[in-house]
Amino acid sequence: MKPSAVVFAYHNIGVTGIECLLQAGFEIKLVITHQDDPEENIWFDSVAELANSHQIPVITPDNPNQAELIKHIAELKPQWFFSFYYRHMLSPELLAIPPRGAYNLHGSLLPKYRGRAPVNWAVLHGESTTGVSLHQMVEKPDAGSLIDQQAVAILPNDTAHAVFLKLTPAAKTLLNRCLPWLLAGKIEPKPLDLAQGSYFGGRKPEHGRIDWQQSAWTIHNLVRAVAPPYPGAFFDFNGKRFFLLGSQYRGEPALNPGKVCIYWADDHFYADCTDNKRFRIEQFCCDGISLDQAAFRAIAGDELLLTTVND
């Protein structure tokens, strides 16, 4: 008899997780995923489409913890649950169903960056490493005992999107290593010390607002953490909204010490910051229009002076 599972999944890692389970010989009795939000930029692969292509039943409930759905899942008698980038918490009643356990794949090196948007938060905080973790599911989010992890590097100019693309093959490597252990009953879960990490909530577009009192490195980290396909970093000035949709940081000294300003030099936009360092702006927009040198000069002249360091 094939090992059986019910899978809660979304996003690219959800697709990868299902593919790994099928390759390992699991029978997936049901896939629970999310309906795509029309207000969200859907740049990732579809779990529902993958499930349909393999004739796996798929549903998209607003709440997976409804009594009727719990009863239905229990009647399927899955041996395992797997959660791959699914966005809802599962109730204790659900988690009690699979006799061989419930496992979640999380996009950080737990216990660091528990909760939502772990990749974006790691980039925002200037981390040099993150990864994926497979752990047992408990009622508290991302708190169950650890099975294994796979690390990836975050380079100084990686965007959150670039890091996420690294996590997908890392997830495949991790699952291909761990699934045989699970099937053989040879796992050795290690309790997480939650005091060594932190919990982070979801992010909203307003969280991309730039504080020009911060250092060049800190602002650069915000820009790359929310660069497209995410909503982008922005600030408002003189009734206009400006977006920075990409950046590069090399620790260069500011061209205009004592000023916080944006200007054109050497065929690129640059921002000088309060620490007298600068970063390069890869794409600069005003009110939805991408700026070149001429368009910028028409708006701001030689420079857009935001503040001075002594203000």
Phi and psi in degrees as a GROMACS rama.xvg file:
@    title "Ramachandran Plot"
@    xaxis  label "Phi"
@    yaxis  label "Psi"
@TYPE xy
-70.1518  145.617  LYS-2
-65.3055  141.133  PRO-3
-119.348  150.577  SER-4
-149.508  152.629  ALA-5
-108.895  136.733  VAL-6
-121.289  131.194  VAL-7
-107.141  117.775  PHE-8
-153.846  155.84  ALA-9
-161.461  161.97  TYR-10
73.6415  -179.323  HIS-11
-60.6597  -40.7033  ASN-12
-68.2408  -30.781  ILE-13
-62.0375  -43.3391  GLY-14
-62.282  -47.4404  VAL-15
-61.3607  -41.941  THR-16
-60.9011  -43.8754  GLY-17
-64.2907  -42.3255  ILE-18
-60.6783  -40.9002  GLU-19
-65.6873  -40.3561  CYS-20
-62.8922  -43.9724  LEU-21
-63.7555  -41.505  LEU-22
-64.5347  -33.0168  GLN-23
-79.8474  -4.2071  ALA-24
97.54  13.0811  GLY-25
-74.7038  143.582  PHE-26
-92.6793  117.482  GLU-27
-94.6739  111.108  ILE-28
-81.6995  -24.4415  LYS-29
-162.673  141.346  LEU-30
-115.326  127.242  VAL-31
-109.434  122.591  ILE-32
-134.921  -170.992  THR-33
-106.886  149.081  HIS-34
-72.8874  137.312  GLN-35
-65.068  137.014  ASP-36
-84.4514  120.397  ASP-37
-61.8336  -18.2835  PRO-38
-90.9348  -2.377  GLU-39
-102.034  142.84  GLU-40
-75.7867  105.12  ASN-41
-87.8913  90.123  ILE-42
-99.5161  -5.84574  TRP-43
-103.974  169.823  PHE-44
-74.4608  160.903  ASP-45
-99.6002  119.361  SER-46
-64.4023  -41.881  VAL-47
-60.4634  -42.9174  ALA-48
-64.3272  -40.6652  GLU-49
-63.6907  -45.5028  LEU-50
-60.1683  -44.7905  ALA-51
-61.3545  -37.4699  ASN-52
-66.8751  -22.5939  SER-53
-104.327  13.2942  HIS-54
56.0946  37.095  GLN-55
-96.0357  128.866  ILE-56
-58.4568  139.195  PRO-57
-137.306  136.777  VAL-58
-133.188  159.719  ILE-59
-131.696  64.4201  THR-60
-71.2432  147.156  PRO-61
-68.0262  -30.0541  ASP-62
-136.851  111.793  ASN-63
-73.9613  -7.99503  PRO-64
-97.2243  15.2425  ASN-65
-67.8516  143.006  GLN-66
-57.1763  -41.5097  ALA-67
-64.1363  -39.2877  GLU-68
-71.6435  -39.2776  LEU-69
-58.9034  -43.0584  ILE-70
-61.7282  -42.7433  LYS-71
-63.1492  -44.4852  HIS-72
-65.8641  -40.2169  ILE-73
-61.0708  -37.61  ALA-74
-66.9792  -22.7539  GLU-75
-73.8619  -18.6926  LEU-76
52.3552  52.4218  LYS-77
-71.3512  146.316  PRO-78
-80.4285  -30.2922  GLN-79
-132.933  154.835  TRP-80
-111.493  143.944  PHE-81
-131.641  137.949  PHE-82
-122.655  122.462  SER-83
-125.163  96.4525  PHE-84
60.5791  29.3495  TYR-85
-79.9545  141.695  TYR-86
-96.4795  -6.15346  ARG-87
-105.22  147.123  HIS-88
-75.5181  144.974  MET-89
-99.9071  137.779  LEU-90
-73.0262  159.89  SER-91
-56.2401  -34.3811  PRO-92
-62.8564  -40.2531  GLU-93
-68.9176  -46.9646  LEU-94
-63.6864  -21.4202  LEU-95
-78.8543  -8.6609  ALA-96
-72.0631  -54.1147  ILE-97
-76.4287  122.903  PRO-98
-66.8361  -23.2675  PRO-99
-101.433  7.86622  ARG-100
108.103  166.541  GLY-101
-122.213  132.428  ALA-102
-131.218  139.478  TYR-103
-119.923  141.411  ASN-104
-104.694  117.521  LEU-105
-114.186  144.899  HIS-106
-87.8851  48.3251  GLY-107
-156.964  174.177  SER-108
-91.6042  87.8336  LEU-109
-57.8961  144.962  LEU-110
-86.8531  6.82967  PRO-111
-69.7185  143.784  LYS-112
54.4944  50.1414  TYR-113
-67.011  155.189  ARG-114
99.1379  -151.987  GLY-115
-88.8455  156.483  ARG-116
48.1941  47.6519  ALA-117
-61.8876  -34.5905  PRO-118
-67.2606  -45.6438  VAL-119
-61.3404  -42.3239  ASN-120
-65.6461  -39.373  TRP-121
-64.2114  -42.8452  ALA-122
-66.4476  -42.6947  VAL-123
-56.5363  -36.6528  LEU-124
-89.4555  7.79627  HIS-125
71.2067  26.7428  GLY-126
-66.75  150.193  GLU-127
-100.883  -8.63018  SER-128
-145.254  142.542  THR-129
-145.23  -159.36  THR-130
169.264  -161.339  GLY-131
-125.363  147.016  VAL-132
-130.427  133.94  SER-133
-103.392  125.132  LEU-134
-144.018  161.578  HIS-135
-71.6344  142.138  GLN-136
-88.2689  133.915  MET-137
-130.628  178.004  VAL-138
-62.7608  -36.9368  GLU-139
-78.7533  138.945  LYS-140
-65.6735  130.807  PRO-141
52.7469  40.7399  ASP-142
-120.144  -7.94145  ALA-143
-73.9714  164.021  GLY-144
-58.2998  143.58  SER-145
-82.7858  136.742  LEU-146
-94.8394  -51.8447  ILE-147
-169.194  166.909  ASP-148
-138.587  158.297  GLN-149
-135.576  119.308  GLN-150
-89.8361  152.555  ALA-151
-135.59  154.377  VAL-152
-84.9526  144.978  ALA-153
-109.868  112.178  ILE-154
-79.4855  157.897  LEU-155
-58.4725  -23.2186  PRO-156
-116.277  13.6065  ASN-157
-68.0275  137.581  ASP-158
-84.0448  166.411  THR-159
-59.965  -37.3051  ALA-160
-62.5132  -43.2322  HIS-161
-62.3258  -39.801  ALA-162
-67.2471  -41.6742  VAL-163
-60.2992  -38.0476  PHE-164
-65.7114  -25.5214  LEU-165
-75.2392  -31.7702  LYS-166
-70.1146  -28.8781  LEU-167
-62.8  -51.2598  THR-168
-66.7768  -29.3106  PRO-169
-64.0957  -38.6881  ALA-170
-63.1453  -40.391  ALA-171
-63.2318  -44.3478  LYS-172
-60.1079  -45.6555  THR-173
-63.4913  -47.2464  LEU-174
-67.0288  -40.0045  LEU-175
-64.1031  -26.3408  ASN-176
-80.5824  -39.482  ARG-177
-86.9524  -33.3809  CYS-178
-59.0495  -41.3666  LEU-179
-60.6673  -34.9762  PRO-180
-63.1693  -44.29  TRP-181
-62.1725  -45.1192  LEU-182
-63.2859  -35.0916  LEU-183
-86.8768  -4.51828  ALA-184
67.5717  32.0136  GLY-185
-110.872  23.6801  LYS-186
-79.2252  153.546  ILE-187
-129.816  80.5094  GLU-188
-60.891  140.81  PRO-189
-116.418  121.064  LYS-190
-57.6199  139.984  PRO-191
-83.7978  139.12  LEU-192
-93.0271  95.3456  ASP-193
-64.9897  -20.0767  LEU-194
-66.8265  -18.0215  ALA-195
-88.0084  1.12013  GLN-196
-136.514  -169.981  GLY-197
-142.863  157.947  SER-198
-103.367  135.86  TYR-199
-125.999  140.643  PHE-200
-86.9166  -179.535  GLY-201
-68.8102  162.91  GLY-202
-110.551  147.515  ARG-203
-120.039  160.569  LYS-204
-52.6264  -35.0948  PRO-205
-63.6085  -23.8546  GLU-206
-68.5754  -8.12973  HIS-207
-87.4357  4.86044  GLY-208
-68.4475  132.63  ARG-209
-86.1993  134.596  ILE-210
-103.147  107.274  ASP-211
-75.4903  1.90785  TRP-212
-82.2188  -6.85916  GLN-213
-89.4765  167.717  GLN-214
-72.2869  164.663  SER-215
-60.7452  -42.3115  ALA-216
-63.6393  -42.2513  TRP-217
-65.3869  -43.1351  THR-218
-68.6942  -41.1871  ILE-219
-56.8943  -41.6374  HIS-220
-63.0074  -38.9606  ASN-221
-63.9968  -45.5634  LEU-222
-58.1555  -47.1276  VAL-223
-75.84  -23.5243  ARG-224
-71.2464  -27.4967  ALA-225
-120.769  14.9687  VAL-226
-64.1528  156.447  ALA-227
-48.4864  139.796  PRO-228
-83.5073  4.76761  PRO-229
-80.8714  171.195  TYR-230
-66.1308  -23.2093  PRO-231
102.298  155.387  GLY-232
-89.4055  144.307  ALA-233
-149.324  166.35  PHE-234
-151.445  158.354  PHE-235
-108.734  137.605  ASP-236
-152.022  125.235  PHE-237
51.956  43.2098  ASN-238
78.0104  5.39713  GLY-239
-117.66  150.359  LYS-240
-106.564  123.441  ARG-241
-108.918  138.813  PHE-242
-118.091  137.153  PHE-243
-107.534  112.483  LEU-244
-107.931  15.1129  LEU-245
175.92  150.77  GLY-246
-154.97  160.498  SER-247
-133.98  135.905  GLN-248
-122.274  129.638  TYR-249
-130.451  10.0891  ARG-250
71.2059  22.865  GLY-251
-74.004  147.568  GLU-252
-69.1057  150.249  PRO-253
-63.1792  146.39  ALA-254
-78.8355  -24.4313  LEU-255
-126.112  74.509  ASN-256
-55.8947  140.401  PRO-257
90.2472  -8.51706  GLY-258
-115.893  148.613  LYS-259
-109.375  108.479  VAL-260
-153.524  162.165  CYS-261
-117.826  136.782  ILE-262
-152.887  169.052  TYR-263
-104.28  130.402  TRP-264
-157.463  141.597  ALA-265
51.9391  41.7744  ASP-266
67.8727  21.9664  ASP-267
-146.643  160.03  HIS-268
-84.0975  144.908  PHE-269
-132.891  154.58  TYR-270
-122.365  121.217  ALA-271
-89.031  138.882  ASP-272
-124.14  177.752  CYS-273
-64.0434  -23.0742  THR-274
-89.3302  12.2735  ASP-275
59.7655  30.8727  ASN-276
-115.039  161.913  LYS-277
-131.238  160.49  ARG-278
-133.869  155.715  PHE-279
-88.9762  137.585  ARG-280
-97.9007  121.051  ILE-281
-81.5875  -33.6944  GLU-282
-145.448  125.929  GLN-283
-124.276  125.043  PHE-284
-126.028  151.153  CYS-285
-131.454  121.237  CYS-286
49.0636  42.7874  ASP-287
85.6055  0.394041  GLY-288
-111.831  127.716  ILE-289
-71.1146  129.96  SER-290
-93.6945  141.344  LEU-291
-111.445  -174.4  ASP-292
-59.8075  -44.1868  GLN-293
-65.9369  -43.8598  ALA-294
-65.0528  -38.6238  ALA-295
-64.5979  -44.1548  PHE-296
-63.1482  -34.3249  ARG-297
-67.0894  -28.0799  ALA-298
-88.6015  -43.4885  ILE-299
-124.021  -5.9422  ALA-300
75.827  -139.093  GLY-301
-75.025  -28.3639  ASP-302
-154.448  154.618  GLU-303
-102.757  100.649  LEU-304
-83.4833  115.903  LEU-305
-93.5117  -40.3297  LEU-306
-170.332  179.457  THR-307
-117.744  157.436  THR-308
-63.2049  -29.7186  VAL-309
-88.541  -0.189291  ASN-310
